[in-house]
């Protein structure tokens, strides 16, 4: 099969070999055209309507560049590029929006990707091109000698989405020389290592990451809208829609199902459609909260929501505690120095400052309907939160 070329606004021409064309033509990959890359970010940044399909193409392209740079064999390159293309095939509607919901049922998008790959014609397409489906699945999970290329501190997945998302958000943070970064990556004992010549490119990617998380991914209105969506989907599942059914939907089918519902689910999706979002009534820096409370919030935030709602006289399900789950592994990527391998936050003052800044700015927010704000006018955070210190932020 002759190579085809698709035009991408981020990477320019992306060349697709025969296997890539076969995989892209599968219904499982075409489904990704209807799944937004960034959930409900479009409610804040209207142009953020890119999809998992475009992102998968970008990761495939960067994976191919890294394969060439590392001099991988044809068999390893074929498996890795296929994994790059398929790595998000298991995503549910609105991408990461429902990760915490799906996790309660023991589902994540890598597990779903494995199920889809081995249980569909995708496996046959891989075998017909001499690629073992099991090897592709291992790479998607980040396993094997090449798994870190796709899933690690500074993998090709992150390289694409940080630059791509900045472009579609219309912000100026995505100026990263990805090709220079790739040209200065080596593979050592299965880990990606940045050579000294790529330090500045890696730092620019971390700047991009820091600013994107603070101003885009964790934008308060976007997170409030996603909390509304998550609570509505949880109610949908309580009403009888299975986790597997939700995970297999795309954005269009899920919204259609929600609009056809009634009661709480109908109210939430109508509010989102009309952008009548809940409002934040209290915000606190997570760094001020005790580690015990942080662990509790990570596993049982609904208990705190129910307690606040009951005490304030707000109907159950109408108080949201938005507690972001932060992962900052990018600040641990290894850099080759004259003293051996060190984490980038050890050799770069900039990287360390970015890490500290991001950790310090993480906040927990309490959100309610605008009409319920007065009911929380005397909200006392000390009653619900356990602090590291006595200073408490005031009511917002």
C-alpha positions in Angstrom: 0.0 0.0 0.0 1.4 3.4 -1.0 2.1 5.9 1.6 -0.4 8.7 2.2 0.2 12.2 3.5 -2.1 14.1 5.8 -1.6 17.8 6.6 -1.4 18.7 10.3 -1.4 22.2 11.6 1.2 21.3 14.3 3.7 19.0 12.6 3.1 19.7 8.9 3.0 16.7 6.6 2.4 13.3 8.4 3.2 10.3 6.3 1.2 7.2 6.9 2.4 3.7 6.0 0.1 0.9 5.1 -0.4 -0.3 8.6 -1.3 3.2 9.8 -3.8 3.6 7.0 -5.5 0.2 7.9 -5.6 1.2 11.6 -7.0 4.6 10.9 -9.8 3.2 8.8 -11.0 1.0 11.6 -14.3 2.1 13.2 -12.6 2.1 16.6 -10.1 4.8 15.5 -12.7 6.8 13.5 -14.7 7.0 16.7 -12.0 9.3 18.1 -13.0 12.0 15.6 -16.0 12.5 17.9 -14.1 12.7 21.2 -12.8 16.1 22.2 -9.1 16.1 23.2 -9.8 18.4 26.1 -13.2 17.6 27.4 -15.2 20.8 28.2 -12.3 23.3 27.6 -14.2 24.7 24.6 -16.6 26.4 27.1 -13.6 28.6 28.1 -11.4 28.5 25.0 -13.9 28.3 22.1 -11.4 27.0 19.6 -10.4 24.0 21.7 -12.3 21.5 19.6 -9.5 19.3 18.5 -10.0 15.6 18.9 -8.3 12.5 20.0 -8.0 11.5 16.4 -5.7 14.4 15.5 -3.7 13.9 18.7 -3.2 10.3 17.8 -1.8 11.3 14.4 0.6 13.7 16.1 1.9 11.1 18.6 2.4 8.6 15.7 4.4 11.3 13.8 6.6 12.1 16.8 7.0 8.4 17.6 8.3 7.8 14.1 10.8 10.6 14.4 12.1 9.2 17.7 12.3 5.7 16.1 14.5 7.1 13.4 16.7 9.0 15.9 17.2 6.0 18.1 17.9 3.7 15.1 15.3 1.2 16.1 14.8 -2.0 14.0 11.9 -2.2 11.5 10.0 -4.6 13.8 10.4 -2.4 16.9 9.5 0.7 14.9 6.3 -0.8 13.5 5.1 -1.9 16.9 5.9 1.4 18.5 4.3 3.5 15.8 1.2 1.3 15.9 1.0 1.8 19.7 1.4 5.6 19.3 -1.6 5.6 16.9 -3.7 3.3 19.1 -2.8 4.6 22.5 -6.0 6.5 23.0 -8.4 4.2 21.3 -9.9 3.2 24.7 -10.8 6.8 25.8 -14.3 7.4 26.8 -16.4 10.5 25.9 -14.8 13.9 26.7 -11.4 12.2 27.2 -10.1 12.5 30.8 -13.3 14.1 32.2 -14.5 10.7 33.4 -11.3 9.1 34.5 -12.2 9.3 38.2 -15.7 7.9 37.5 -14.4 5.0 35.4 -11.7 4.2 38.0 -14.4 3.4 40.6 -15.4 0.6 38.3 -11.8 -0.5 37.7 -11.8 0.9 34.2 -9.0 3.0 32.6 -8.5 4.0 29.0 -5.3 1.8 28.7 -7.3 -1.3 29.8 -10.1 -0.5 27.4 -7.5 0.0 24.6 -6.2 -3.5 25.3 -9.7 -5.0 25.2 -10.5 -3.2 21.9 -7.2 -4.1 20.2 -7.3 -7.8 21.0 -11.0 -8.2 20.5 -11.5 -6.5 17.1 -10.2 -6.5 13.5 -7.4 -4.2 14.7 -5.6 -7.3 15.8 -5.9 -8.9 12.4 -4.6 -5.7 10.8 -1.6 -5.7 13.0 -0.8 -9.4 12.4 -1.1 -8.9 8.6 1.7 -6.4 8.8 3.9 -8.6 11.0 3.1 -6.8 14.3 2.0 -8.8 17.4 -1.0 -7.2 19.1 0.4 -8.2 22.5 3.5 -6.2 21.9 1.4 -3.1 21.0 -0.6 -3.5 24.2 2.5 -3.7 26.3 3.8 -0.5 24.8 0.5 1.3 25.5 0.8 0.3 29.1 4.3 1.7 29.2 5.9 -1.7 29.5 8.8 -3.3 27.8 12.1 -1.9 26.6 10.4 0.8 24.5 7.4 1.5 26.7 8.7 4.7 28.2 8.8 6.3 24.8 5.0 6.4 24.9 4.3 6.5 28.7 6.9 8.2 30.9 7.9 11.6 32.3 8.5 13.3 29.0 7.1 10.9 26.3 5.9 11.6 22.7 2.3 11.7 24.0 3.1 14.7 26.2 5.2 16.4 23.5 2.3 16.4 21.2 -0.6 17.4 23.4 1.2 20.2 25.2 2.1 21.9 21.9 -1.2 21.0 20.2 -3.4 22.2 23.1 -1.6 25.5 23.4 -2.1 26.1 19.7 -5.9 25.4 19.8 -6.3 27.4 23.0 -4.7 30.4 21.3 -2.1 30.9 24.0 1.6 31.6 23.5 2.9 28.9 25.8 3.4 26.2 23.2 6.7 27.4 21.7 8.8 24.3 22.2 11.4 22.9 19.8 10.1 19.3 19.9 12.4 18.2 17.1 15.4 19.4 19.0 14.2 17.7 22.1 13.8 14.4 20.2 17.3 14.8 18.7 18.7 15.0 22.2 16.9 12.0 23.7 18.6 8.7 24.4 17.3 5.4 25.7 19.2 4.0 28.7 18.0 0.8 30.4 14.5 1.5 29.1 14.3 5.1 30.4 14.3 8.2 28.3 17.2 10.4 29.1 17.7 14.1 28.0 21.2 14.8 26.8 22.7 18.1 27.9 22.1 19.7 24.5 18.4 19.2 24.9 18.1 20.8 28.4 16.7 24.2 27.1 14.2 22.4 24.9 13.1 20.3 27.9 12.8 23.4 30.0 10.6 25.1 27.4 8.3 22.1 27.4 8.0 22.4 31.2 7.2 26.1 30.9 4.5 25.1 28.5 3.2 22.4 30.8 3.2 24.7 33.8 1.3 27.5 32.1 -1.2 25.1 30.3 -2.1 23.4 33.6 -2.5 26.7 35.5 -4.4 28.7 32.9 -6.1 26.1 30.7 -6.4 22.6 32.1 -7.2 23.8 35.6 -9.2 26.8 34.6 -11.9 27.2 37.3 -14.9 27.4 34.8 -13.7 24.4 32.9 -13.3 22.3 36.1 -16.7 23.4 37.3 -18.3 22.4 34.0 -16.6 19.0 34.2 -17.7 18.5 37.8 -21.3 19.1 36.6 -20.9 16.6 33.8 -19.3 14.0 36.1 -22.0 14.2 38.7 -24.7 13.9 35.9 -23.0 10.9 34.5 -22.7 9.3 37.9 -26.5 9.8 38.3 -27.0 8.3 34.8 -25.1 5.2 35.9 -27.1 5.0 39.1 -30.2 5.0 37.0 -29.0 2.0 35.1 -26.5 2.9 32.4 -23.5 0.6 32.8 -19.9 1.9 33.1 -19.0 -0.1 30.0 -21.8 1.5 28.0 -20.7 5.0 29.1 -17.0 4.2 28.3 -17.9 3.1 24.8 -19.9 6.2 23.9 -18.4 9.2 22.1 -19.2 12.8 23.0 -22.2 13.0 20.7 -23.9 9.8 21.9 -23.4 10.7 25.6 -24.8 14.2 25.2 -27.8 12.8 23.3 -28.4 10.3 26.1 -28.2 13.0 28.7 -30.5 15.3 26.8 -33.1 12.5 26.5 -33.0 12.0 30.3 -35.0 13.8 32.9 -34.5 15.2 36.4 -31.0 15.9 37.6 -29.2 14.6 34.5 -31.4 16.8 32.2 -30.8 19.8 34.4 -27.0 19.5 34.4 -26.7 19.0 30.7 -29.1 21.9 30.0 -27.0 24.1 32.3 -23.9 23.1 30.4 -25.5 23.6 27.0 -26.6 27.1 28.1 -23.3 27.7 30.0 -25.2 28.4 33.2 -22.5 27.0 35.4 -22.1 26.5 39.1 -20.1 29.1 40.9 -17.1 28.8 43.3 -18.0 30.0 46.8 -14.8 28.9 48.5 -11.2 28.3 47.4 -8.2 27.1 49.4 -4.6 26.2 48.5 -4.1 22.4 48.8 -0.6 23.0 50.2 -2.3 24.4 53.4 -4.3 21.2 54.0 -3.0 18.3 56.1 -1.7 15.2 54.2 -4.4 13.1 55.9 -7.1 15.3 54.6 -5.6 15.3 51.1 -5.6 11.5 51.1 -9.2 11.5 52.3 -10.3 13.9 49.6 -8.6 11.8 46.9 -10.7 8.8 47.8 -13.9 10.1 49.3 -14.7 13.6 48.2 -18.4 12.8 48.0 -18.6 12.4 51.8 -17.4 16.0 52.2 -19.9 17.2 49.5 -22.8 15.5 51.3 -21.8 16.9 54.7 -21.5 20.5 53.4 -24.8 20.2 51.5 -26.6 18.9 54.6 -25.3 21.5 56.9 -26.0 24.4 54.5 -29.5 23.2 53.6 -28.6 22.6 49.9 -30.2 19.7 48.0 -28.0 16.6 47.8 -25.9 16.6 44.6 -25.8 20.4 44.3 -22.5 21.0 46.2 -19.3 20.1 44.4 -15.9 19.9 46.0 -13.4 20.2 43.1 -10.2 18.6 44.2 -7.6 18.3 41.4 -5.5 15.2 41.2 -2.0 16.4 40.4 0.8 14.4 38.8 4.0 16.3 38.1 6.2 13.4 36.9 7.7 15.6 34.1 9.8 17.3 36.7 11.6 14.0 37.4 12.8 13.3 33.8 16.4 12.3 33.8 19.1 14.6 32.3 22.6 13.4 31.5 25.2 15.5 33.3 29.0 15.3 33.9 28.0 13.8 37.3 25.8 11.1 35.8 22.0 11.1 35.5 20.0 13.5 37.6 16.3 14.6 37.7 15.8 17.9 35.8 14.6 19.6 38.9 18.0 19.0 40.4 20.0 20.5 37.5 17.6 23.2 36.4 16.7 26.0 38.8 13.9 26.9 36.3 12.4 23.4 36.4 12.5 23.4 40.3 10.8 26.8 40.4 8.1 25.7 38.0 7.5 22.6 40.1 7.2 24.5 43.3 5.0 27.1 41.7 2.6 24.6 40.3 2.3 22.7 43.6 1.7 25.9 45.5 -1.1 27.0 43.3 -3.2 23.9 43.4 -6.5 24.7 45.0 -9.6 22.9 46.3 -12.9 24.7 45.4 -16.4 24.4 46.6 -19.0 25.1 44.0 -22.8 25.5 44.1 -25.6 26.9 41.9 -25.7 30.7 41.9 -29.1 30.6 43.6 -27.5 28.6 46.5 -24.5 30.9 47.2 -26.2 32.8 50.0 -26.8 29.5 51.9 -23.0 29.2 52.3 -22.4 32.8 53.3 -21.3 31.6 56.8 -19.3 28.7 55.5 -16.6 27.7 58.1 -13.8 25.7 56.4 -12.3 24.7 59.7 -15.3 22.4 60.2 -14.6 20.4 57.1 -10.9 20.8 56.3 -7.9 19.9 58.4 -5.0 22.3 58.0 -1.3 22.2 58.3 -1.4 25.6 60.0 -3.9 27.8 61.7 -4.2 30.5 59.0 -7.4 30.0 57.1 -8.5 31.8 53.9 -11.7 33.7 54.1 -14.9 33.2 52.3 -14.8 34.1 48.6 
